[in-house]
């Protein structure tokens, strides 16, 4: 019997969904005693090394887990399930790992401008012949493999085990390069197999890898001979395999009949324009029906089949004041996660709330509900501005950088801090909605916002952040917000542009470059795309500005909504354009049979009343 060990990490539902899709059954480990009954064990997880190991020990799992691994029965670890095998981690000094494999887990180096976390699709290069067993390398005899070494897998982590040929000779299976760092992306030693990447979020290639491990009858195997010289494998190449991510975004709300629909509009005005004198105008004084561009899960499935690297659902109005009572949105997340095997982000209402009956709920509780439903990340918007204002209020007079706020200003009670503390910063995306504030000719910007000023040669402006979907502008600039939320624990920034949204003239490059210049986490560009060439432009590196260090770089991901919904541009057209420009992309289109199988499973899951 296959058992899954959940120590209380982030989204493990996706792995359960993947296993069921592949036709296998499993049980959850509910007590240390269950480890004695397991014939196969899978330990997944996204989170903090210290919390994971402390939880294992406090619940009495650590020693039984080591005994299980020593028994020779199959063990597979994913992300934390791999890192826990090593001796220690810089993420939690003083906390011991299981010590099954040699070495320590260290943090990626961001001093050269490299963004941390390492988030996205990257290559796992096979260095041992044993990788054939999991479809990670081509069989030298048959020339066949279920997934090739050129396939990309989804990574999301801030810490890694740097590859040491002498230390990891017995366990190295695949290596991955991020920037100039080469690290272990999968290991195998006897009955142990573990991956730093997430196969359950890696589309077809990830499902095939899981199938290969699940179908193996014997408990152990050898990693085999080296496919390349270890010393050569340790040397970084001129370029890593990290792809440019294309994110499909769906603005979701309920219509007047209470059904969830995907919609799109300007500043949340998502109703069709009613003609003057129409019945709707006469009776309600408002415009017509909520603009309906499709059903959320149906559209999300379409984007998954077309090759979207991630899917984002933004709950723009439904139950925003009481997200835990929004059962349709939670149900939609569960259904989407059951058939879409790429990362899912949920935004809207992820904040401290109070139910109508007076019951309080923290942002962490809300996030946990969506993680349990199948979300991988949550997106926080207006509440991030409020948290930034708190940090700014704690600054000394004349100081405007929230990074310099005293440690006492970090209460640990903001939604960003609490969610990142429990699930890791990679689980928290902050969505920024700035607009331009133009300066009168000859007049400087307010001192607090001078670093946010840009110019097109004719006019100058600074970027002011907004809340409530752009309806209210605050005295916080985009740089202050980006730096504040990164300090609080956000692992990724979604940079929207109120000025560019819906224009179809391209992303606001000046805004995006400004945010990247002052932050150390990955950035998703949003708003303004109208043509595949706009994605190529935003992904093309710009030269470094004066005083900047590292290498000129571009955003890690780009997001679009309306142009995908209306089929003006397809995801594959975007990726073809990027490939033509020499950029690394993930091209994965499910074959007809696989697409039909997924859609059939989706229909059975949803029934007639699917969202």
C-alpha positions in Angstrom: 0.0 0.0 0.0 1.2 3.5 -0.9 1.1 6.0 1.9 1.5 9.8 1.7 3.1 11.6 4.6 1.7 15.2 5.1 3.5 17.1 7.8 1.2 20.1 7.4 2.8 21.7 4.4 1.3 23.7 1.5 -0.7 22.2 -1.3 -0.4 18.4 -1.2 -3.8 17.9 -2.8 -2.3 18.3 -6.3 -0.1 15.2 -5.6 -3.1 13.2 -4.4 -4.9 14.3 -7.6 -2.0 13.2 -9.8 -1.8 9.8 -8.2 -5.5 9.2 -8.6 -5.4 10.4 -12.2 -2.7 7.8 -12.9 -5.0 5.1 -11.5 -3.3 4.4 -8.2 -4.8 4.4 -4.7 -3.2 5.6 -1.5 -3.7 6.2 2.2 -2.6 9.2 4.3 -0.2 8.6 7.1 -2.2 9.4 10.2 0.2 8.1 12.9 3.8 6.9 13.1 2.4 3.3 13.3 1.2 3.6 9.7 4.8 3.7 8.5 5.1 0.0 9.5 2.3 -0.9 7.1 3.5 1.1 4.1 5.1 -0.7 1.2 5.7 2.5 -0.6 6.0 6.0 1.0 5.8 9.4 -0.6 6.8 12.5 1.4 5.8 15.7 -0.5 5.7 19.3 0.7 6.4 23.0 0.2 7.4 24.9 3.2 10.1 25.8 5.7 12.8 23.2 6.6 12.7 24.1 10.3 9.0 23.8 10.5 9.0 20.5 8.6 11.6 18.8 10.7 10.3 20.2 14.0 6.8 19.0 13.0 8.1 15.5 12.1 9.9 15.2 15.5 7.1 16.7 17.6 4.6 14.3 16.0 6.9 11.3 16.5 7.6 10.7 12.8 11.3 11.3 12.5 12.7 8.0 13.9 10.0 5.8 12.3 10.6 7.5 9.0 14.4 6.8 9.2 13.6 3.2 10.1 11.3 3.0 7.1 14.0 4.3 4.7 16.5 1.9 6.2 14.2 -1.0 5.6 14.8 -0.8 1.9 11.2 -0.1 0.9 10.6 2.5 -1.8 10.7 6.1 -0.7 10.0 9.2 -2.8 10.5 12.7 -1.5 9.4 15.9 -3.2 10.9 19.4 -2.4 11.0 19.4 1.4 10.7 15.6 1.2 14.1 15.7 -0.5 15.8 18.4 1.5 14.8 16.6 4.8 17.1 13.7 3.8 20.2 15.9 4.2 22.1 16.8 7.4 21.0 20.4 7.9 19.8 23.6 6.2 20.8 27.2 6.2 17.0 27.9 6.4 16.9 26.7 10.0 20.3 26.8 11.7 20.6 24.3 14.5 17.7 22.1 13.2 19.0 18.7 12.2 17.8 16.9 9.0 17.3 13.2 8.8 21.0 12.8 7.8 20.2 10.0 5.4 22.2 11.7 2.6 25.5 13.7 3.1 25.7 17.5 2.8 23.7 20.6 3.8 21.0 22.6 2.1 22.1 26.2 1.4 20.4 29.3 0.1 20.7 30.6 -3.5 23.0 33.5 -3.9 21.2 36.7 -4.7 24.2 39.0 -4.5 24.7 39.0 -8.2 21.2 40.1 -9.0 19.8 36.6 -9.3 16.1 36.5 -8.1 15.2 34.3 -5.2 13.1 32.1 -5.0 14.0 30.0 -8.0 10.5 29.8 -9.4 9.5 28.4 -12.7 10.3 25.7 -15.3 13.8 24.5 -15.6 15.7 21.6 -17.0 16.8 18.5 -15.0 19.9 17.2 -16.7 20.6 13.5 -16.2 24.2 12.7 -14.9 23.7 9.0 -14.1 22.3 6.2 -16.3 19.8 5.4 -13.6 17.8 8.4 -14.7 16.4 6.3 -17.5 14.4 4.4 -14.9 12.3 7.6 -14.3 12.1 8.8 -17.9 14.7 11.5 -17.2 17.2 10.3 -19.8 17.1 8.4 -23.1 17.8 4.7 -23.0 21.1 4.0 -24.8 19.8 0.7 -26.2 16.3 1.5 -27.3 16.6 5.2 -27.8 13.3 5.6 -26.1 12.1 7.4 -22.9 8.7 8.4 -21.5 10.0 11.9 -20.9 13.3 13.2 -22.2 16.2 14.9 -20.4 15.1 18.0 -22.4 11.8 18.2 -20.6 11.2 21.1 -18.2 10.0 20.6 -14.6 8.4 23.1 -12.2 10.7 24.4 -9.4 9.8 26.7 -6.5 12.3 27.0 -3.8 14.8 29.4 -2.2 17.3 26.7 -0.9 19.1 23.9 -2.6 21.9 21.4 -2.2 24.9 22.6 -4.2 26.4 19.7 -6.2 29.7 18.4 -4.9 31.0 15.5 -7.1 33.0 14.0 -4.2 30.2 14.3 -1.6 27.3 13.3 -3.9 28.9 10.6 -6.1 26.5 7.9 -4.7 23.2 9.8 -5.0 23.3 12.4 -7.8 20.8 11.6 -10.5 20.0 14.9 -12.2 21.4 18.4 -11.9 19.9 21.8 -12.6 21.5 25.1 -13.1 20.0 28.4 -12.0 22.1 31.4 -12.8 25.6 30.2 -12.2 24.7 27.7 -9.5 24.6 23.9 -10.2 22.6 21.9 -7.7 21.0 18.5 -7.1 17.5 18.5 -8.7 17.0 14.7 -8.1 18.7 12.0 -6.2 18.6 8.3 -6.0 20.4 5.9 -3.6 19.1 2.4 -3.3 15.4 2.6 -2.4 15.5 6.4 -2.1 14.3 8.6 -5.0 13.7 12.3 -4.5 13.2 15.4 -6.5 13.6 19.1 -5.8 11.1 19.9 -8.5 7.4 19.2 -8.3 6.3 16.4 -10.7 2.7 16.9 -9.7 2.9 20.5 -11.1 5.0 19.6 -14.1 2.4 18.7 -16.7 2.8 15.6 -18.8 6.5 15.2 -18.1 5.8 15.2 -14.3 2.9 12.8 -14.6 5.1 10.4 -16.6 7.8 10.5 -13.9 5.3 9.8 -11.1 3.9 6.9 -13.2 7.4 5.4 -13.6 8.0 5.5 -9.8 4.6 4.2 -8.9 4.8 1.3 -11.4 8.2 0.0 -10.1 7.8 -3.3 -8.3 11.3 -3.7 -6.7 12.4 -1.6 -3.8 15.9 -0.4 -4.8 18.1 0.1 -7.8 21.5 1.6 -8.7 22.0 5.1 -10.1 24.4 3.5 -12.6 27.4 4.9 -14.4 28.0 8.6 -14.9 26.8 10.0 -18.2 29.4 12.8 -18.1 32.5 13.5 -16.1 31.5 14.6 -12.6 33.9 17.5 -12.7 32.4 18.7 -15.9 28.9 18.2 -14.6 29.7 20.6 -11.7 30.7 23.4 -14.1 28.0 26.0 -14.9 27.1 26.4 -18.5 26.8 29.8 -20.2 23.1 29.8 -19.8 20.6 28.0 -17.5 17.5 26.2 -18.7 14.9 28.5 -16.9 12.1 29.2 -19.2 10.0 32.4 -19.7 6.7 31.6 -18.0 3.4 32.5 -19.7 0.6 32.9 -17.1 -3.1 32.8 -18.0 -5.2 35.0 -15.7 -9.0 34.6 -15.1 -11.0 37.3 -13.4 -13.8 35.4 -11.7 -17.0 36.7 -10.1 -20.6 35.7 -9.8 -23.2 37.1 -12.2 -26.7 38.2 -11.3 -27.9 34.6 -11.4 -25.2 33.5 -8.9 -23.1 31.5 -11.3 -19.3 31.9 -11.5 -18.1 33.4 -14.7 -14.9 34.7 -16.2 -15.2 38.4 -16.9 -13.1 41.3 -18.0 -13.5 45.1 -17.8 -11.9 48.4 -16.9 -11.5 49.1 -13.2 -13.9 46.3 -12.3 -16.7 47.7 -14.5 -17.5 44.4 -15.9 -21.0 44.9 -17.1 -22.1 45.1 -20.7 -23.1 48.5 -21.7 -26.9 48.8 -21.8 -28.4 51.0 -24.4 -30.0 54.3 -23.3 -33.6 53.8 -22.5 -33.3 50.0 -22.2 -35.3 48.0 -19.6 -32.1 47.4 -17.6 -31.2 51.1 -17.5 -34.7 52.1 -16.7 -35.3 49.7 -13.8 -31.8 49.6 -12.2 -30.1 52.7 -13.5 -27.1 50.5 -14.3 -25.7 48.8 -17.3 -26.6 45.3 -18.4 -25.5 41.8 -17.5 -22.1 40.9 -16.1 -19.7 40.3 -19.1 -19.4 36.5 -19.5 -16.3 35.3 -21.3 -16.7 31.6 -20.2 -16.8 29.2 -17.3 -13.7 29.4 -15.1 -12.7 25.7 -15.1 -13.5 25.3 -18.8 -11.3 28.2 -19.7 -8.5 27.1 -17.3 -8.6 23.7 -18.8 -8.3 25.2 -22.3 -5.2 27.1 -21.2 -3.6 24.0 -19.6 -4.1 22.1 -22.8 -2.6 25.0 -24.8 0.5 24.9 -22.7 0.0 27.7 -20.1 2.8 27.5 -17.5 0.6 28.7 -14.7 -3.1 29.6 -14.2 -4.2 32.4 -11.9 -7.8 32.9 -10.7 -8.6 36.3 -9.2 -11.9 36.5 -7.3 -12.7 40.1 -8.1 -16.0 40.6 -6.2 -17.6 37.4 -4.8 -17.5 37.2 -1.0 -14.5 39.5 -0.8 -15.5 40.4 2.7 -15.8 36.8 3.8 -13.7 34.5 1.6 -14.2 31.4 3.7 -17.9 31.5 3.0 -17.3 31.6 -0.8 -18.0 27.9 -1.3 -18.3 28.2 -5.1 -14.8 29.6 -5.4 -13.4 26.9 -3.1 -15.2 24.3 -5.1 -13.9 25.7 -8.3 -10.4 25.5 -7.0 -10.9 21.9 -6.0 -12.2 21.0 -9.5 -9.5 22.9 -11.3 -6.7 21.3 -9.2 -8.1 17.8 -10.0 -7.4 18.0 -13.7 -4.9 20.9 -14.2 -1.3 19.9 -13.4 0.4 23.2 -13.5 0.7 25.7 -10.6 -2.6 27.5 -9.6 -2.7 30.9 -7.9 -5.8 32.2 -6.1 -6.3 35.9 -5.3 -9.1 38.0 -3.9 -10.2 38.1 -0.2 -7.0 36.6 1.2 -7.0 38.7 4.3 -8.2 38.9 7.9 -12.0 38.7 7.8 -15.0 38.6 10.1 -18.1 36.5 9.2 -21.5 38.1 9.3 -22.1 36.3 12.6 -19.0 37.9 14.1 -16.6 34.9 13.8 -13.1 36.2 13.0 -10.8 34.5 10.5 -7.1 35.3 9.8 -5.6 35.6 6.4 -3.7 32.4 7.2 -6.9 30.5 7.7 -8.3 31.7 4.4 -5.0 30.8 2.6 -5.0 27.4 4.2 -8.6 26.7 2.9 -7.4 27.4 -0.6 -4.2 25.4 -0.2 -6.3 22.5 0.9 -8.6 23.0 -2.1 -5.6 22.7 -4.4 -4.1 26.2 -4.8 -0.3 26.4 -4.9 0.0 30.1 -4.2 -2.2 32.9 -2.9 -2.2 36.5 -4.2 -2.6 39.5 -1.8 -3.5 43.0 -3.0 -4.9 45.8 -1.0 -3.8 44.4 2.3 -0.2 44.6 1.1 -0.6 48.4 0.8 -1.9 48.6 4.3 1.0 46.6 5.6 3.4 48.8 3.8 1.9 51.9 5.3 2.5 50.4 8.7 6.2 50.0 8.0 6.5 53.5 6.6 4.9 54.9 9.7 7.7 53.3 11.8 10.5 55.0 9.8 12.6 57.8 11.3 11.9 61.3 10.1 13.2 61.9 6.6 13.6 58.2 5.8 11.4 56.6 3.1 12.7 53.1 2.5 10.6 50.5 4.3 13.5 48.1 4.4 15.0 50.4 7.0 12.0 50.2 9.4 13.0 48.8 12.8 12.5 45.1 13.4 9.8 45.9 16.0 7.7 47.1 13.1 7.4 43.5 11.8 4.7 42.2 14.1 4.4 38.8 12.5 0.7 39.4 12.3 0.2 40.6 8.8 -1.2 38.1 6.3 2.0 38.1 4.3 4.1 37.3 7.3 1.9 34.6 8.7 1.3 32.8 5.4 5.0 33.0 4.4 6.0 31.8 7.9 3.8 28.8 7.7 4.2 27.9 4.0 7.3 29.6 2.8 7.6 32.9 0.8 7.1 31.1 -2.5 3.5 30.6 -1.5 2.8 34.4 -1.4 2.4 36.6 -4.4 1.7 40.3 -3.9 -0.4 41.9 -6.7 0.5 45.6 -7.2 -1.9 48.0 -8.9 -0.1 51.3 -9.5 -1.1 54.3 -11.6 0.9 57.2 -12.9 0.9 60.5 -11.1 2.1 63.1 -13.5 4.4 65.9 -12.3 3.8 69.5 -13.2 6.5 70.8 -15.5 9.5 72.0 -13.5 8.2 70.6 -10.2 10.0 67.7 -8.5 8.2 64.7 -7.1 7.6 64.5 -3.3 10.9 63.5 -1.6 9.3 60.2 -0.4 8.7 59.2 -4.0 11.7 60.5 -5.9 13.1 57.0 -6.6 9.8 56.1 -8.3 10.1 58.9 -10.9 10.4 58.0 -14.6 10.2 60.0 -17.8 9.4 59.5 -21.4 11.4 62.6 -22.5 8.3 64.8 -22.5 6.6 64.2 -19.2 7.6 62.8 -15.8 5.6 60.9 -13.3 5.8 58.6 -10.3 3.8 55.4 -9.7 1.3 55.6 -6.9 -0.2 52.4 -5.5 -3.9 51.8 -5.3 -6.4 49.7 -3.4 -9.9 48.4 -4.0 -9.2 47.5 -7.6 -7.7 50.8 -8.5 -10.6 52.8 -7.1 -8.5 54.5 -4.3 -5.0 55.9 -4.6 -2.7 55.9 -1.6 0.5 57.9 -0.8 2.7 54.9 -1.3 4.9 54.4 -4.4 5.5 51.2 -6.2 9.1 50.9 -5.0 8.1 51.3 -1.4 5.5 48.7 -1.7 7.7 46.2 -3.6 10.5 46.6 -1.0 8.2 46.4 2.0 6.3 43.3 1.0 9.6 41.5 0.1 10.8 42.2 3.6 7.5 40.9 5.0 8.0 37.7 3.2 6.4 37.8 -0.3 8.2 35.5 -2.8 6.8 37.0 -6.0 5.4 40.2 -7.3 2.6 40.6 -9.9 3.0 44.0 -11.4 -0.2 45.4 -13.0 -0.5 48.7 -14.7 -3.8 50.7 -14.4 -2.6 53.0 -17.2 -1.8 50.1 -19.7 -4.6 47.7 -18.8 -6.8 46.9 -21.7 -4.8 49.2 -24.1 -3.2 46.3 -26.1 -0.1 48.5 -26.7 2.3 46.4 -24.7 3.4 46.1 -21.1 4.6 49.2 -19.1 8.3 48.5 -19.4 9.3 51.5 -17.4 7.2 50.3 -14.5 8.4 46.8 -14.7 12.1 47.7 -14.9 11.6 50.1 -11.9 10.3 47.3 -9.7 13.0 44.8 -10.8 15.7 47.3 -10.1 14.8 47.6 -6.4 13.7 44.1 -5.5 15.2 40.6 -5.2 12.3 38.3 -5.9 10.8 37.2 -9.3 8.5 39.5 -11.1 5.4 38.8 -13.3 4.6 41.6 -15.8 0.9 42.2 -16.3 -1.5 44.6 -18.2 -1.3 45.8 -21.8 -0.4 42.8 -23.9 -2.1 42.8 -27.3 0.3 40.9 -29.6 2.9 38.1 -29.2 5.7 40.6 -29.9 4.8 42.4 -26.6 5.9 39.3 -24.7 9.2 39.2 -26.6 9.7 42.9 -25.7 9.1 42.5 -22.0 11.3 39.4 -21.8 14.2 41.0 -23.7 16.9 42.1 -21.2 17.6 45.8 -20.9 21.1 47.1 -20.2 22.0 47.8 -16.6 21.3 51.2 -15.2 24.1 53.3 -13.6 25.0 51.9 -10.2 23.4 48.5 -10.8 25.3 45.2 -10.4 24.9 41.8 -11.9 23.6 41.1 -15.4 20.8 43.0 -17.3 17.7 40.8 -17.1 14.0 40.8 -17.7 11.0 39.6 -15.9 10.6 35.9 -15.1 6.9 35.7 -16.3 4.3 37.6 -18.2 0.5 37.4 -17.7 -2.4 38.1 -19.9 -6.2 37.6 -19.7 -8.5 39.2 -22.3 -6.5 38.5 -25.4 -6.4 34.8 -24.4 -10.1 34.7 -23.5 -11.2 36.3 -26.8 -8.7 34.1 -28.8 -7.0 37.2 -30.2 -3.7 35.6 -29.3 -3.0 32.0 -28.3 -0.5 30.8 -25.7 1.3 28.7 -28.4 1.6 31.7 -30.7 3.3 33.6 -27.8 5.7 30.8 -27.2 6.5 30.4 -30.9 7.4 34.1 -31.0 9.6 33.7 -28.0 11.3 30.7 -29.4 11.9 32.6 -32.7 13.7 35.2 -30.6 16.0 32.6 -29.1 14.3 32.4 -25.7 13.9 29.3 -23.6 10.2 28.2 -23.4 8.3 25.1 -22.5 6.3 23.7 -25.4 4.0 21.0 -24.3 0.7 20.3 -26.0 -1.2 17.2 -24.8 -2.0 14.8 -27.6 -5.7 14.4 -28.7 -6.2 11.3 -26.6 -4.8 12.8 -23.5 -6.9 16.0 -24.0 -10.1 14.0 -24.4 -9.2 11.9 -21.3 -8.6 15.0 -19.2 -11.8 16.7 -20.4 -13.9 13.5 -19.8 -12.5 13.3 -16.3 -13.3 16.9 -15.8 -16.9 16.4 -16.9 -17.4 13.5 -14.6 -16.0 15.5 -11.7 -18.1 18.6 -12.3 -21.4 17.1 -13.4 -24.1 19.3 -14.9 -23.8 22.2 -12.5 -20.1 22.8 -12.9 -18.8 26.3 -12.4 
